[in-house]
Amino acid sequence: MSGQTSASSFPVEPDSDVSAVAEIKSLLVRGAKERAKEQYEGLVARHQHRISRIALRYLKNEADVDEAVQDTFLKAFIHLPSHEKKVPFIAWLIRIAINSCLDRIKAKSRRSRWMMPLIDLSGNERTDIAEPVTRNQNPEEELLAKEQRTRLNTIIRRLPERQQAVLMLSVFESATTQEISAIMGVSEATVRVHQFRAIRRLQKWIRREHW
Amino acid sequence: MWFKNSQHLNDTTLTQAYLESRNGNPWSQSTTDHLITCEDCAKKYARLTTLVHAIKLAEEPDLLARITSERLSRQRQRIMHRIGIMVGSELPASILRFPAFFTQTTTSRFNNHRWLAASMVAAGLFLGVIGGQLFDLAQISNLGSIPFVQDTTKNILILEPDQASQTNNTYDQIDIMTFSEIEIALEASSETELYTLDIMTPRVYEIAINAQ
């Protein structure tokens, strides 16, 4: 994801965010780090859920999600003085979160090239996807739904990074094109192109696999 | 704007129309009119919306339930702790802490000149090698100054007795001379030359007597 700053048309940022970010920045500039930290906790509490949700969609594994979220807020705190006013804080934060998740995925895939898959005692290959705890469906429906979900997830993961990010933000996070363009630092036209290509590709793959 | 041909809306147009509607933007009048009148395009559009819904289904149903308030508060604590470490208000978690007098043993002065020890060792080795070479050279040159006399009966060179006592490495030179004598004897056809060697060789019975 590029670091370009665009999208002045992002929906109005909450005033609380704007004022908090400005105050933290000034505190950091003055060297009052402890007070800046206290102020920052409020921002963390406000956006933590959304960032965790995005990280969970990327990473699945809860330990990885926790670490990615921690890294995101830590990086944001470190680089807050360089944050530009025209990019809303949440868009900037989501951008950092997505990059952290992608870095983690890449690092994991690099490691997995050199490591044997972990086999549990029942002989099945262990995956990172945790099993949902409760279900209202009967076992057969549950199994079918699970299979379909797995297949769809596999297909979505085959998409290029940017298309995946756009699809995730638009479909799962219900973000508008304006928001996505602010998050990804690209123009709205580019976001539309990515959305379009992602959907077209998925359509094609699904047709090929006779769904 | 949406038409590539006047017959049907193509996939590109339909996808764009879907995205526009998702973003809350109105369709153009022509697209709306066409979708109302053309059954095929309406079906294609319905398939597209179904696909996007299917993508939504790819999400695990309990995904969001996994983000509990407890988990978030734990996570927040960790974030603030890490920021605290960075800011300097909190100490990093340490498993082991050494007593102060141990930690002071590593002086920065030594660490700053770590290369010094290595270079001193290297210099020592260099000097050792050079010294050894010079010592060998000195021995060779000394050898040239040793006075020899010609033994006319045996046609060999022997060390002059008086001079031999004056040399520093007399025993070495005697060894050299003895071995040269043996070498000459071995090269000669006469066996009498080997008597010296034979006398020096211990016999079995001699050893037996000594043992008794």
Interface residues (C-beta under 8 A of the other chain):
Chain A: K33 E34 A36 K37 Y40 E41 V44 A45 Q48 H49 S52 R53 L56 R57 E62 D66 V69 Q70 F73 L74 F77 I78 I129 A130 P132 V133 T134 R135 A145 Q148 R149 L152 N153 I156 L167 S170 V171 F172 T176 T177 Q178 R192 Q195 F196 I199 R200 L202 Q203 I206
Chain B: D11 T12 T15 Q16 Y18 L19 R22 N23 G24 L48 L51 V52 A54 I55 K56 L57 A58 E59 E60 P61 D62 L63 L64 A65 R66 I67 R71 L72 Q75 R76 R78 I79 M80 R82 I83 G84 M86 V87 G88 S89
